[in-house]
Amino acid sequence: MGLFDGVNAAASGLTAQRLRMDVASSNTANADSTRGTLVDGEWEPYRRKMVTMSSSDSGFSSHLQQAMGSGDRTQAGTGTEVTGIVEDDSPFKQVYNPEHPDAGEDGYVEMPNVDPLKEMVNMMGASRSYQANITSMNASKNMMLKALEIGRGQ
């Protein structure tokens, strides 16, 4: 395990959580957008987006093998990896509003599948994870500073 592995793992988490906050903000901003994407010549409402992430870590079993002495000791956890941004396939909300310019013949308007409450919960979770990664990065920095102090003989 290298000196900067902890900082690099926290930095990857910061990047991933920042993207998660950006996507939740975009979803919230477009919660009332009835014209999001042009599909087959017709406007489709904005479709909620979600960030997919995975651990770029090798997993618990490899760490257990390392601790037991059999395994690749050079392999360490490298943090979080954003695997993509996917669209939510849940159905659009149907709202009766015959005066709306995007209303169908039956008077219903398809509204985005964005739930502002879900987006606030996602934003709060991303914010807390971001704070946790900053705390982890600061702890790594403090450990490095203490190691430098020990090295100087103070």
Contacts in CASP RR format, 6 or more apart in sequence:
PFRMAT RR
TARGET T0000
AUTHOR 0000-0000-0000
METHOD contacts of the structure
MODEL  1
MGLFDGVNAAASGLTAQRLRMDVASSNTANADSTRGTLVDGEWEPYRRKM
VTMSSSDSGFSSHLQQAMGSGDRTQAGTGTEVTGIVEDDSPFKQVYNPEH
PDAGEDGYVEMPNVDPLKEMVNMMGASRSYQANITSMNASKNMMLKALEI
GRGQ
1 76 0 8 1.000
2 76 0 8 1.000
3 144 0 8 1.000
5 76 0 8 1.000
5 77 0 8 1.000
5 78 0 8 1.000
6 136 0 8 1.000
6 137 0 8 1.000
6 140 0 8 1.000
7 137 0 8 1.000
7 140 0 8 1.000
7 141 0 8 1.000
8 78 0 8 1.000
8 79 0 8 1.000
9 77 0 8 1.000
9 78 0 8 1.000
9 79 0 8 1.000
9 80 0 8 1.000
9 136 0 8 1.000
10 133 0 8 1.000
10 134 0 8 1.000
10 136 0 8 1.000
10 137 0 8 1.000
10 140 0 8 1.000
11 133 0 8 1.000
11 137 0 8 1.000
12 56 0 8 1.000
12 78 0 8 1.000
12 79 0 8 1.000
12 80 0 8 1.000
12 81 0 8 1.000
13 79 0 8 1.000
13 80 0 8 1.000
13 129 0 8 1.000
13 130 0 8 1.000
13 133 0 8 1.000
14 130 0 8 1.000
14 133 0 8 1.000
14 134 0 8 1.000
14 137 0 8 1.000
15 80 0 8 1.000
15 82 0 8 1.000
16 51 0 8 1.000
16 53 0 8 1.000
16 80 0 8 1.000
16 81 0 8 1.000
16 82 0 8 1.000
17 126 0 8 1.000
17 127 0 8 1.000
17 129 0 8 1.000
17 130 0 8 1.000
17 133 0 8 1.000
18 126 0 8 1.000
18 130 0 8 1.000
19 51 0 8 1.000
19 82 0 8 1.000
19 85 0 8 1.000
20 51 0 8 1.000
20 53 0 8 1.000
20 122 0 8 1.000
20 126 0 8 1.000
20 129 0 8 1.000
21 123 0 8 1.000
21 126 0 8 1.000
21 127 0 8 1.000
21 130 0 8 1.000
23 49 0 8 1.000
23 50 0 8 1.000
23 51 0 8 1.000
23 85 0 8 1.000
24 119 0 8 1.000
24 120 0 8 1.000
24 122 0 8 1.000
24 123 0 8 1.000
24 126 0 8 1.000
25 123 0 8 1.000
26 49 0 8 1.000
27 48 0 8 1.000
27 49 0 8 1.000
27 114 0 8 1.000
27 119 0 8 1.000
28 114 0 8 1.000
28 116 0 8 1.000
28 119 0 8 1.000
28 120 0 8 1.000
28 123 0 8 1.000
30 36 0 8 1.000
30 46 0 8 1.000
30 112 0 8 1.000
30 114 0 8 1.000
31 46 0 8 1.000
31 112 0 8 1.000
31 114 0 8 1.000
31 116 0 8 1.000
31 119 0 8 1.000
32 111 0 8 1.000
32 112 0 8 1.000
33 45 0 8 1.000
33 46 0 8 1.000
33 112 0 8 1.000
34 43 0 8 1.000
34 45 0 8 1.000
34 46 0 8 1.000
34 100 0 8 1.000
34 102 0 8 1.000
34 109 0 8 1.000
34 110 0 8 1.000
34 111 0 8 1.000
34 112 0 8 1.000
35 43 0 8 1.000
35 45 0 8 1.000
35 46 0 8 1.000
35 102 0 8 1.000
36 43 0 8 1.000
36 44 0 8 1.000
36 45 0 8 1.000
36 46 0 8 1.000
36 47 0 8 1.000
37 43 0 8 1.000
37 44 0 8 1.000
37 46 0 8 1.000
37 47 0 8 1.000
38 44 0 8 1.000
43 102 0 8 1.000
44 92 0 8 1.000
44 110 0 8 1.000
45 92 0 8 1.000
45 110 0 8 1.000
45 111 0 8 1.000
45 112 0 8 1.000
45 113 0 8 1.000
46 112 0 8 1.000
46 114 0 8 1.000
47 87 0 8 1.000
47 88 0 8 1.000
47 112 0 8 1.000
47 113 0 8 1.000
48 87 0 8 1.000
48 88 0 8 1.000
48 90 0 8 1.000
48 112 0 8 1.000
48 113 0 8 1.000
48 114 0 8 1.000
48 115 0 8 1.000
49 85 0 8 1.000
49 86 0 8 1.000
49 87 0 8 1.000
49 88 0 8 1.000
50 85 0 8 1.000
50 86 0 8 1.000
50 87 0 8 1.000
50 88 0 8 1.000
51 82 0 8 1.000
51 84 0 8 1.000
51 85 0 8 1.000
52 82 0 8 1.000
52 83 0 8 1.000
52 84 0 8 1.000
52 85 0 8 1.000
52 86 0 8 1.000
53 80 0 8 1.000
53 81 0 8 1.000
53 82 0 8 1.000
53 83 0 8 1.000
54 80 0 8 1.000
54 81 0 8 1.000
54 83 0 8 1.000
55 77 0 8 1.000
55 79 0 8 1.000
55 80 0 8 1.000
55 81 0 8 1.000
56 77 0 8 1.000
56 78 0 8 1.000
56 79 0 8 1.000
56 80 0 8 1.000
56 81 0 8 1.000
57 77 0 8 1.000
57 78 0 8 1.000
57 79 0 8 1.000
58 75 0 8 1.000
58 77 0 8 1.000
62 71 0 8 1.000
62 72 0 8 1.000
62 75 0 8 1.000
65 71 0 8 1.000
66 72 0 8 1.000
66 73 0 8 1.000
66 75 0 8 1.000
88 113 0 8 1.000
90 113 0 8 1.000
91 113 0 8 1.000
92 110 0 8 1.000
92 111 0 8 1.000
92 112 0 8 1.000
92 113 0 8 1.000
93 110 0 8 1.000
93 111 0 8 1.000
93 112 0 8 1.000
93 113 0 8 1.000
94 108 0 8 1.000
94 109 0 8 1.000
94 110 0 8 1.000
94 111 0 8 1.000
95 108 0 8 1.000
95 109 0 8 1.000
95 111 0 8 1.000
96 107 0 8 1.000
96 108 0 8 1.000
96 109 0 8 1.000
97 103 0 8 1.000
97 107 0 8 1.000
97 108 0 8 1.000
97 109 0 8 1.000
98 107 0 8 1.000
100 107 0 8 1.000
100 109 0 8 1.000
102 109 0 8 1.000
102 110 0 8 1.000
103 109 0 8 1.000
END
